[in-house]
Amino acid sequence: MTSSGTNKGELFLADVNTQLKRNNITTDINVDTNSNIHRGGCI
């Protein structure tokens, strides 16, 4: 799991990323500052 953030004035903007692996399946999960969830995967 990784995270990054930056201050812009009084705002703190951040992203969180993780990668899940099980058997032959890998899934990337990213959550951005606006709480949007992005998923990607491959077999």
Secondary structure as UniProt FT lines:
FT   STRAND          2..8
FT   TURN            9..10
FT   STRAND          11..22
FT   TURN            23..24
FT   STRAND          25..31
FT   TURN            33..34
FT   STRAND          37..42
//
